[in-house]
Amino acid sequence: MTITMYGITNCDTIKKARVWLEGHGVPYRFHDYRAEGLDARRLNGWVGKVGWEKLLNKGSTTFRELPDKDKESLDEKKAKALMLAKPTMIKRPVLEVGDRILVGFKADVYEQAVK
């Protein structure tokens, strides 16, 4: 099973998730979308599986700093455009475990997913 973690290197939640995976001997690949970008096809796949509402981190500094007009009347199309333009608005980490998508880090959820 291939596992890929998406996020940004300096995120505290990413650091916790990486420590957990490494501590449990789980091999994974890390994709820093600040450095490597994120393509629309992948984001569309995530949105199709978990929904844009779960992916868009409205508490992120990047989202909060947006002009009010960009935050109003959010729908899937607008949210995806925002996340593609500024991937730091995506809740972290996003973990692809085979064909499953996990958003955020919870040790018990990771435990079940990587068995």
N, C-alpha and C positions, 0 to 999 in steps of 0.2 A: 504494500500500500504506500503510495506516494503522499507525503505531507508537505505542504508549503504554507509558511506563515507570511502574511502580508502586513506591512505596517511601516513605521519609521523607527530608526535605530534608537533615538534618544527618549522614546516613550517609556514611562515607568511600567505600564501594564505589559508592554512588549517584553521588557526585561524580566518581569515576573514569569511570564509565559515561557520564555526561552530557558530560564533557570529550571522551571518545572520539567519541560521536555528533556533537557539535557540531564537532569537529575534522575529521570526515569529511563534514560537510555533510548529515547525515541529519536530516530533520525528524521531530520526535516531540512528543508531549504528555506532560507529567509529571503524575501523579496522586499526591498526597501523602495516603496513607491515614490518616495521623494527623490531618490537617485535614479531609479529605473523606470519610473512612470507607471501608468496603469491604462490598459486599453479598454475601449468601450465594450468590446465583446465579453471580456471577463466581468466587468461591472454589471453588464446586462444579465449575465448568468447568475451572479450573486443576487441581484434584485429579484430575478425569477424564482430563486429558491427561498430567500428569507425576507424579501420586501425592502423597499427603499427606506421605510420608516425605521427599521432596525439598523440599517447601515449608516444612516446620516446621524452624525453626532452633533446634536444641536447645542451641547454643552461645550464644544470645542472652542478654543480661542479664535480659530479661523472663522467659524460660523458666527460667533458673537460679534466679530469685527465687521461683518458684512453690512452694507447699507440696508436699512429697513426694507426698501423696495425689493431687494433680492431675497429677503426672508419671508415676505408676504406671499400668500396664495401658493404655497408649495404644493407641487404635485410630482408625480414620478418623473416626468420629463425634465422639469426644472431642477429637481433634486439630483438627478443623474448628471446633468450639465454642470452643476456646482461641484459635485464630487470628482468629476473628471478634470475640471479646471483646477481644483485644489483638493487633491486626495487626502490632505491632512484632516478634512472634514469627515472622513470615514472612521467609524468606531473601530478601535483597535483592541487586539489583533483580529484579523480575519484569517481563519485557519481552514485550508482546504484539506480534508481528510478523505482521500478517494473522491467520491462524488458528493460528499457532505460538506456543508459550510457551517463553521462555528464562528460566532461574532462575540468578541469580548473574551475574557479569561476567567474561568471558574475551574478549579482543580478537579472537582468531581465530574464535571462535564467532559473535561479532557481525558480523565481516567476511563470513562465509558467509551469515548470515541476512539481511543488508540489501542484498545484491547485486541 
